[in-house]
């Protein structure tokens, strides 16, 4: 009953996903030295869309999403994020980084700061919030990922799953328009994966634009509007989850799915 | 048939051989014939060394005498400490006028007062206290030590230093007793509750401004007599040179290290060549260059005093060494930390100062302190270019007529002095390391 209801809301949200384009890749190419890691990538993401990116390792999926907040620089083509073209302009990069949250495989929390300090640093300095506001804001998000009681601990004192939830909360504190997830559950013990995925599903329900690199296919089926399969720097296949998992068109996709499902 | 009873066993104390001193000695000192032999030989060597030192340095030593001759008259083979004692003031203060010694003592006392809050519990904003120690204290002590007319810049910095010292001390006192910072405590003085953060800031800055003006007015009518740098000497001079060196080498090293890692080619090449140039030249060469070559490049009539030249040389030299230490520390920080900081919108300087440096510096403490210790010892080289630092003073005792030829005792005294200072520094660094490494694990 409740599940059906959630499903319902989710579809409404999907249909409500505006037609406004928030990320646009136009023939993007990137090389690491001689290695051609992204080849002529074209991709359009609308506001509120949830996209899951999968593919074998070395296929360029992480690089693809790391180009969005310019952790990696592309050499050819154009990327437009939230109306701003990514170029060498440092101001643009700083602006985009405040609008795009990112969650990493290894959490990348700051080990010398408490959980609360981890969450307030960005809002205080990049968003110019007062200390009190930043702390109140942080507590709201810690509540949402259900670890507000750990606020004064240090990252090393938390389990992997808790640390990843803190990392999600840290990104949300910046009130981003887009959330990127780079294999958020790959470094976790199996029993902790669910708690992180639950938080991500809840986030998806709020209508956040999300791009998730993951191999959690169950998660992809539940929340994704689109699944993208990448191999050797190309987007091989791109489809809604139902069609993607039930009748993949490409041989390469079929092979990949048969190996991981 | 045996019946095994599941009795509860309490923990048993370990056998005596593990805990008693006799057991320990058996295990570590007399475990084999060779070990026993070595133990006795070593004990014998320690015995004759200590006995010899005791007889020469203390039992047969002469403490009160007016000249080396008198020493010999009293005891032929004891140490003549009387010479060191007669020169004690000079060893510590050089030829600084004896009536003005209070200025040096006050300056050193103020340094302790300034830095004490760093070690006190419950005091907030320790970073600011540390920074002001580096950037403001030198002006206060600098004026106390050298005196003379104050330029307008000196007047401003002196005022800032005094206000800051007073503020720090009040802040620390409040912190120890209430756990609050000075700005947080201010409204309570006036009995106001629930103040906005902004009003709080305004109150705080008004207070600072008012005291700044008051102190500025006061210091215009105050001054101390000028004492030329040529009168500075002894341990005091050593501490001034190495103190300025230590305080400026770390910030300088951080800047050079960041420069060397910069993405801008010009900055990187400049920093790298600067670091490599200074690192490949001995300090004594740098000192000679600074005092003889450097003035040739200065405009006509522009005279820098030798002490300033020496201090600049020591600072640059050590900044380059520390730059490499800092660079090593920076390399221990995983790339993910930079990325994590970037994704929460922190810029380059914010990332460096809040995320990277605090973690990197913690790893670097042993190396940094090691560098500081060698800096302190290296400053004795200035006695070669004609400054009378502690080593220069100790050596001039043997040229003083009543104490002609007295070499051994002053040099041993100098060794003890350096050992004490360096030992304290290295012990403190170990303590700091242990404290910081457990801090975020409690």
HADDOCK unambig.tbl for C-alpha pairs under 7 A between the chains (distance, minus, plus):
assign (segid A and resid 94 and name CA) (segid B and resid 345 and name CA) 6.16 0.50 0.50
assign (segid A and resid 97 and name CA) (segid B and resid 342 and name CA) 6.88 0.50 0.50
assign (segid A and resid 97 and name CA) (segid B and resid 343 and name CA) 5.53 0.50 0.50
assign (segid A and resid 97 and name CA) (segid B and resid 344 and name CA) 6.88 0.50 0.50
assign (segid A and resid 97 and name CA) (segid B and resid 345 and name CA) 5.28 0.50 0.50
assign (segid A and resid 98 and name CA) (segid B and resid 344 and name CA) 6.28 0.50 0.50
assign (segid A and resid 98 and name CA) (segid B and resid 345 and name CA) 4.82 0.50 0.50
assign (segid A and resid 101 and name CA) (segid B and resid 343 and name CA) 6.06 0.50 0.50
assign (segid A and resid 102 and name CA) (segid B and resid 343 and name CA) 6.08 0.50 0.50
assign (segid A and resid 108 and name CA) (segid B and resid 336 and name CA) 5.42 0.50 0.50
assign (segid A and resid 108 and name CA) (segid B and resid 337 and name CA) 5.64 0.50 0.50
assign (segid A and resid 108 and name CA) (segid B and resid 340 and name CA) 5.37 0.50 0.50
assign (segid A and resid 109 and name CA) (segid B and resid 340 and name CA) 6.80 0.50 0.50
assign (segid A and resid 110 and name CA) (segid B and resid 337 and name CA) 6.81 0.50 0.50
assign (segid A and resid 110 and name CA) (segid B and resid 355 and name CA) 6.85 0.50 0.50
assign (segid A and resid 112 and name CA) (segid B and resid 359 and name CA) 6.78 0.50 0.50
assign (segid A and resid 112 and name CA) (segid B and resid 440 and name CA) 6.33 0.50 0.50
assign (segid A and resid 122 and name CA) (segid B and resid 344 and name CA) 4.91 0.50 0.50
assign (segid A and resid 122 and name CA) (segid B and resid 345 and name CA) 5.94 0.50 0.50
assign (segid A and resid 122 and name CA) (segid B and resid 346 and name CA) 6.28 0.50 0.50
assign (segid A and resid 125 and name CA) (segid B and resid 346 and name CA) 6.88 0.50 0.50
assign (segid A and resid 126 and name CA) (segid B and resid 345 and name CA) 5.44 0.50 0.50
assign (segid A and resid 126 and name CA) (segid B and resid 346 and name CA) 6.01 0.50 0.50
assign (segid A and resid 154 and name CA) (segid B and resid 440 and name CA) 6.06 0.50 0.50
assign (segid A and resid 157 and name CA) (segid B and resid 441 and name CA) 6.91 0.50 0.50
assign (segid A and resid 171 and name CA) (segid B and resid 344 and name CA) 6.42 0.50 0.50
assign (segid A and resid 174 and name CA) (segid B and resid 344 and name CA) 6.79 0.50 0.50
